[in-house]
Amino acid sequence: MATGREVTIRLPYPPSVNGYWIRTRFGMAVGARGKKYRGDTAAAWMSQGAPVIGSRRLIVAIEIYPPNQQRRDLDNICKALLDALTACGLWADDEQIDELRLIRRGVLPPGQVIVRVQCL
């Protein structure tokens, strides 16, 4: 991908970080909801051309369309989403993100996110 080029991916609405990770006797692990979301994210990513960014530095903007009016912390939504995108291979590691913008939009059942990624 050339520097400055933007990739846009429409994805299902993520579980909160509280539902993505579970505590086990060995530490933290991806739970059933997290595994399902990773699979759903990978399927959506593949159906949209599966771009691969590699290890470039990134600017990421995420538009969040919640499924309902329930109150939510944006940072809880973001972590599960970024971890799922790392797991499916969009980028090498979410540590590459130098600028991150979260934008809450209107309710849109069943919820979705639009992720725009630009390489620096």
Secondary structure, 3 states (H helix, E strand, C coil): CCCCCEEEEEEECCCCHHHHEEEECCEEEECHHHHHHHHHHHHHHHHCCCCCCECCCEEEEEEEECCCCCCCCHHHHHHHHHHHHHHHCCECCHHHEEEEEEEECCCCCCCEEEEEEEEC
